[in-house]
Amino acid sequence: MTAPADLEFMAGLPAAWGFPPGTTIIRAEQGTNNQTFMLRQGGLRFVLRVSQTQSAAQVGAEHRILRRLRQAGLPFQVPEPVAAPSGDTVIETAAGPATVCRWIPGVRPDLTDQTALERFGRAAGLLGEAMLGVPPEDGLGDWRVNLLAHPAVPDVGALCRQLRAAGISPEQVARLDAVARRVGQEWPAGGGALPTQVIHGDLAASNVLVDEDTGEVSGLLDFEFAGIGFLVQDMVAALFYSGALETRDWQPRTAAFLRGYASVRPLDASEADALPRLLLARAVGSALSRAGRWLNGKAQLGEVTDRIHKLEDTTRWLDANSGRLRSLAAAGGHG
């Protein structure tokens, strides 16, 4: 979080990009990993982002990925970094590496609607195809090695002891520990056959914009976690965070999402089979990520509890529905 003493410094930062006096700067809706501000110069709008998790070199690698994607002919936009007068698109500051991107118009999608889910699935497929051309060396990490990796949580057992000491119930802590161990045991032999490339890494609905009038996807955001991974992981993240699996009518909603994805690239047999394991890994990883932020003083304990609740719900759901989910995925959302 930006301390109040830093706000004056932030207000002066646009000048590094040559913005004239009178450019307005307001804090945008807070993200999880960055400080974000909206800039307005006349009728033009921009987004100023100060990273709290990346080095300047990593942000530069993210910008190389974005440059390739903007040349890929996608029907939606991705962030376009603006160069400062020096020619740099990243400027080091005391608060972290700073970037300015052009504003992408759009609103958050209403994913209670099956048409919106199908469009989201198609956008995920199109992004995967476009990222085929990104060189592996431009990836900002490796999502295959440990699906549960988080820099603040090197030891899940130690984390669980800390969570118990902080007041989370022994039953919830035991569930987190048990499922994390299960995922850790399943994946050493579970991902070798899956297609691999650079992926977005965090393709949640919160990183999607749609046209307010047409509902078509207008932008995909936040590529700071782009790295080597299983191609299907982006589709899994999108499905996990879409809410499609969390209602009684999950089958038609999930089928709509899968049809959209398969319209670009049908899943192969190994990917369809891996979906339940990857969804469980995503749920554990989500809980551990929030716990890591809690350890760093950037999240409340209640947020960790909420993620563990979702992990418990996901585990029960998969125990009951994994077979049907695999069948839907193998059929591309048909049948």
N, C-alpha and C positions, 0 to 999 in steps of 0.2 A: 504494500500500500504506500502511496506517496504521502510523506509527512507534510503538514501544512507549510513548513518552512521551504519545501521544495517547489511549491506551486508558482512562486514568482520566477524561479529559474525555468520552469516549464513554459511559462508565458513568454519568456525571451527566446526559447529554442527555435521557433519558426524563422527567426532572422537568419539562422545558419543556412537555411534553404533560400534565402533571398526574398522571403515574404516581406512586404512593406509594412510600416507602422499602420496600425488600425486593423490588421488581420485579427479576427476574433478567434479565441481558443476556449473551448469548454470541454470539461471532462465527459467522455462518453460512458455508456453503460460499462461497468467494470467487467473485464474478463478475468479468467483464472490466473493467467500467467504473465500478463502484461499490464502496463499503464497505457490507456488509450484516450486520445483527445481528438475532438473534431475541430478542424480549421475551416474558416470561411473567409474568402477574399473576393469581395464583390459577389458575383453569382456563382463562383466556383467553390467547391468543397473538397477537402482533403482529410485524410486520417493520419494523425501522428501517433506512432507506437513506440514505446520505450520498453524493451524486453527485460524481463527479470530472470530469464532462464538461459539465454543464449549469449555466446560471445559474439564479437563483431565478425569474426571469421565464419561462424555458423550462420549468422544473418546473411552474410554475403553469399554463402552456398544456397540458402533459401531463395535469394534473389535470382541466382542462376537458374534454378528450377522454374521459377515463375516466368523468367524470360522465355524459356523453351515452351512452356505451356501457352503463353500468349501468341506464339507462332504456330500453334498446333491446330488452329481452325475450330476451336471449341465454340459451341453455340451460347456459352455463358462466359462471364468475365472471371478472371482471377486478379488478385492485387497487382497493381502496376507501380513499382517504386519510382519515386521522383528523384532525379539527381540534383544535388546541391550545386552551387556555382563551381565548386572544386571538381565536379564530376563524380563524386562519391554518392552512393545511395545509402550508405550507413555512416553515421557520425557517432563517435564515442562520447558519452557524457558520464557525469558522476553517478547518474541513476541507472545507467545501462546503455547498450547500443540503441540509437534512435533512428527511425526511418519515417519517411512520409510517403504515403500512397494516395493515388487518386481515389476519390469516393466512388463506391459502386452503389447505384440505386437499387432499392428492393426492401422487402420486409421478410420476416421469418415465415416459413411455410406453415400452413395449417395441415398437419399430418394426420388429422382425424379423417381426412378425405382420401378416398382410394385413388383418385386421379392424381392428387399431390404425391402420394406414396409412389405411384408408378413413375412419375416424373423424377422423383428423388432417386429411385433405383436406376433409372436410365442415366441420370447425371453421374452417379457413382461409376457406372460402366464406362461412360465416355471419358471420365477422368482417368480411369485405369488404362484405357487404350492410349490416351495421350501421354501418360507417364512411362509408357514402354520405352520411349526414346531418351529418358533421363539416364545419364551414365551412373552406374553404381557408386562411383567415387564422389558424386555430388550428394549422396544420401547423408543425413545428419545423424544417423544411428543405425542400429540393426535390431529390428523387432522380432527376428527369428530366434536369436540366441536364448533369450529368456523372456517369455511373454509377460512375466510378472515384474520385470526389472524396474526399479525406481531408485534414483540416486540417494534418496533420504531413507530408504528401507532396505539396507543390505541384508538384514536378517529378520525374516518374518517372525521367528520365535521370540526374538527380543522385542519386536514391535508389539506382539500379543501381550507380553508381560507389562509393557508400558500402558497399553490400552486398559488392561484389567486394573492396574494401579490408579488409572485416571477415572475409573468408575463405570466402564462399559461392562455389561453383565458377563459372567464366566461362560454362559451358553453362547452368546454372540461371538465372543473371542474364540471359543473352541470351534465354532462353525467356520470362521475366517481361516483359522489355522488348518483345519482339516481339508477345506476345499483348495486352499493354496498348495498344500502337499499333494493333493490329488492331481491338480493341473501340472505341477512340477514333475510328477511321475509319468503322466500321460504323454507329455510333449517331446521328450528326447527322441522317441520313436514315432511321433505322430505327425511331423510336419515335413519330413524329407521329400515326399513326392509332390508337394504342392508347388504350383508355379510361383516364381519369385521375381520381384522387381522393386524399384523405388515406389513407395506408396505414400499417400497423404499422411497417414498415421493417426488422425483424429477427425474422421469424417462424421462428426455429429451434426444433428439438425441445427444446432446453434451456430454452425459454420456455413450455413446455407442461406442464400437470399433468393426470393422469388419476386417476379413482377407483380405489383399490387393489383393491376388490372387483369392480366391474363393468367396469372398463377404459374407461368413458366419459370424455370430456374434461371435466375439472372446472374448469380455469382456464387463462387465457392471461396471461402476465406481460410486464413490461419494455417499456413503450411510449415509452421515452425517445427513440427514433429516428423516431417517427411524423411523417410529413410528406407533402407532395404527391409522388405518384409514379404510375407505371403500375399499375393495379389488379392485373395479373398478376404484378407483382414479388413480392408476398407469397406467392403460390402457388409461384413459382419458388424463393424462399428456403426455404420449407417442404420442398419436394421435394429441393433441393440438400443440405440438412442432415439429411434423414431417413435417409440411407443406402440408399434404395431403388434408386438407380442404380449402386450399387457392388458388386453381386453378379451371379452368372451368371443368376439368375432375375429379373433386373431388370424384365422385361416384365410378368409378373403382379403384381409388387409395385407397380410404377409405375401399372399399370392400376387397382389397388385405390385408390391415392391419388387418381388422376384421377376415378374414379367418385364418390368422396366429394365432391370439389370440384364436379363437374358436377351432383350431386344438388341443389345450391343454385343454381349459376350456371354453365352450360356456357361454355367459352371460345369467343370468336368467332374467325373465320378468321385475323385479323391477330395475335391473341394466340398461337394454336397455332403459327403460322409463326415467331413471334419467340422461342419457347422456347429453342432452341439458343443463340441470340445472348445471351439474358438469362442463361442458365446459365453461359456463358463469362464474361460480365461479372461475375456473382456470384463466380466462382472467382478472377478477377483482383482484384476488390474485397476479397475475404477476405484475400488475400496482402498487398495494400497496407495494409489496416487493421492487420494484425499487424506489418507493417514500420514503420508509423507509431508503434505502441506501443513497438517496439524503439528507434526514434529518441528517444522520450521517456523511455527507461529503464524502461519498464513491462512489457517482454517480453524473453525470451531469444532469441538469434539462432537457436537450434534451432527455435523456434516458427515463425519466418519460413520456415526451410527446409522444415518440414513443410507449410506452406501452399503453397509453390511446388511441392512434390511433388504435392499434391492438384490444383493447377492443371495440371500436366503430365498427370496421369491423366485429368482432365476433358477436356482438349483431345483426347487420343487417343480417349476414349470418344465424344465428339461427332463426331469425324471418321468413326467407324464406325457410329454409331447415330442420327444426327440425323433421318434420313428416317423411321425407324420411330417415333421419339419424336413427331414432328409428327403422324403418322397416328393414334397412340394418343390424343394430346391432342384432335385434331379429332373423334374418335369418342367423346370423353368417357370413355375407359378401356374401351370395349367393342370387341370385334373383334380 
